[in-house]
């Protein structure tokens, strides 16, 4: 029987993915907390979701 991931597993994976992606792509994460927030949100969907969230955040002018 295949066990589906539970929400806490997805959230933890999203948080760790976001911290890693923001650190690798943007630098120290305390300076750019908005990228960390979009990275956590996108990280729940997978590793590319975190990168896509940060890219879209940078692409929309006037947010930062």
Backbone bond lengths (Angstrom), bond angles and torsions (degrees), N, CA, C in turn:
res aa  C-N    CA-C-N  psi(-1)  N-CA   C-N-CA  omega(-1)  CA-C   N-CA-C  phi
1 X - - - 1.435 - - 1.528 109.20 -
2 X 1.309 116.99 131.78 1.458 122.25 -179.03 1.519 109.07 -88.36
3 X 1.326 115.33 127.47 1.457 119.95 179.31 1.522 109.43 -95.12
4 X 1.316 116.42 125.97 1.459 120.66 178.21 1.520 109.63 -76.23
5 X 1.324 117.69 150.34 1.466 119.59 178.50 1.527 110.92 -67.23
6 X 1.315 115.49 142.56 1.456 119.36 177.35 1.524 109.18 -91.42
7 X 1.313 116.77 166.21 1.462 121.49 -172.43 1.527 112.44 -59.80
8 X 1.329 117.86 -38.63 1.463 119.05 -179.27 1.524 111.51 -64.93
9 X 1.324 117.21 -34.90 1.468 120.14 176.37 1.519 110.76 -64.26
10 X 1.324 116.54 -43.12 1.463 120.31 179.46 1.521 111.35 -66.15
11 X 1.335 116.99 -40.21 1.460 120.39 -178.92 1.522 111.23 -67.15
12 X 1.327 117.17 -44.14 1.464 119.77 178.34 1.520 111.43 -63.20
13 X 1.321 116.69 -41.84 1.463 119.65 177.15 1.520 110.56 -63.49
14 X 1.324 117.39 -39.27 1.458 121.22 178.41 1.519 112.13 -64.54
15 X 1.320 117.02 -41.48 1.470 120.79 179.82 1.520 110.71 -66.00
16 X 1.325 117.47 -47.64 1.464 120.06 -179.81 1.526 111.65 -64.74
17 X 1.328 116.83 -39.04 1.461 120.50 177.29 1.518 110.80 -63.85
18 X 1.330 116.79 -43.24 1.464 120.60 -178.87 1.524 111.32 -64.08
19 X 1.326 117.75 -46.39 1.461 120.13 178.95 1.524 110.84 -59.09
20 X 1.335 116.44 -42.51 1.461 120.43 -179.51 1.521 111.62 -66.80
21 X 1.330 117.33 -48.14 1.463 120.88 -176.90 1.526 111.63 -65.79
22 X 1.335 117.74 -42.80 1.466 120.14 179.42 1.519 109.89 -64.87
23 X 1.315 117.44 -41.20 1.471 120.75 179.96 1.527 110.92 -64.57
24 X 1.330 117.57 -41.65 1.462 120.67 -178.55 1.524 112.52 -73.45
25 X 1.331 117.78 -40.30 1.461 120.67 -173.11 1.523 114.04 -92.01
26 X 1.327 117.95 -32.79 1.459 120.28 -171.33 1.518 114.62 -115.27
27 X 1.308 118.64 -18.28 1.453 120.52 -177.67 1.522 110.84 105.63
28 X 1.332 116.68 -155.98 1.470 120.13 -177.77 1.529 111.72 -59.80
29 X 1.329 117.10 124.89 1.453 120.85 -173.64 1.518 115.31 -73.52
30 X 1.352 122.57 -22.85 1.474 118.25 178.87 1.535 113.19 -64.02
31 X 1.329 117.55 -26.10 1.468 119.92 -179.96 1.517 112.44 -75.58
32 X 1.313 117.80 -26.58 1.465 121.23 -176.27 1.524 109.58 -127.44
33 X 1.317 115.62 68.93 1.461 120.50 -175.89 1.522 112.52 -68.05
34 X 1.341 118.31 -25.68 1.464 119.96 178.46 1.527 110.74 -66.10
35 X 1.319 118.11 -35.07 1.470 120.52 175.92 1.519 110.34 -68.45
36 X 1.323 116.72 -35.19 1.457 119.95 177.36 1.527 110.60 -65.32
37 X 1.321 117.06 -40.29 1.471 120.70 179.12 1.527 111.39 -64.72
38 X 1.327 117.45 -44.95 1.462 119.09 178.44 1.523 110.67 -69.04
39 X 1.331 116.54 -31.29 1.462 119.99 177.45 1.518 112.44 -67.13
40 X 1.341 117.17 -39.25 1.466 120.44 177.48 1.516 110.05 -65.79
41 X 1.330 116.17 -43.52 1.463 119.98 179.49 1.520 110.78 -61.64
42 X 1.318 116.57 -46.76 1.458 119.85 179.46 1.512 113.47 -73.51
43 X 1.334 116.79 -28.13 1.457 120.78 -178.44 1.514 113.51 -66.20
44 X 1.328 117.18 -22.64 1.459 120.12 177.25 1.527 109.77 -65.28
45 X 1.339 117.07 -28.76 1.463 120.64 -179.64 1.522 112.39 -84.78
46 X 1.304 118.12 -12.55 1.462 121.07 179.06 1.512 110.61 137.33
47 X 1.321 117.07 177.75 1.464 120.96 -175.15 1.522 112.08 -65.63
48 X 1.327 117.90 -34.00 1.456 119.43 179.67 1.519 111.42 -77.51
49 X 1.320 117.71 -22.53 1.461 120.82 176.30 1.513 111.68 -65.07
50 X 1.321 117.07 -37.39 1.458 121.41 178.25 1.521 110.74 -65.35
51 X 1.315 116.57 -45.77 1.466 121.00 178.97 1.525 110.72 -64.75
52 X 1.333 117.29 -42.08 1.460 121.70 179.94 1.521 111.08 -63.86
53 X 1.322 117.43 -40.92 1.461 120.61 178.63 1.517 112.22 -60.93
54 X 1.328 117.37 -43.52 1.465 120.24 178.66 1.520 111.30 -68.38
55 X 1.324 117.60 -38.53 1.461 121.29 179.46 1.521 111.09 -65.32
56 X 1.322 116.99 -44.34 1.463 119.92 177.74 1.519 111.52 -64.60
57 X 1.320 117.05 -37.55 1.461 120.41 178.20 1.522 110.94 -63.01
58 X 1.325 117.54 -40.10 1.460 121.24 178.09 1.522 111.84 -72.46
59 X 1.322 117.34 -28.23 1.466 120.78 -176.72 1.525 112.71 -77.26
60 X 1.313 117.49 -27.06 1.467 120.20 -178.82 1.526 108.26 -84.53
61 X 1.337 117.29 111.72 1.472 119.43 -177.50 1.531 111.34 -73.14
62 X 1.317 114.43 148.32 1.449 120.41 174.50 1.518 115.24 89.95
63 X 1.327 118.90 -3.27 1.463 119.65 -179.71 1.524 110.32 -80.27
64 X 1.316 116.50 -44.64 1.463 120.19 -175.48 1.505 111.78 -82.99
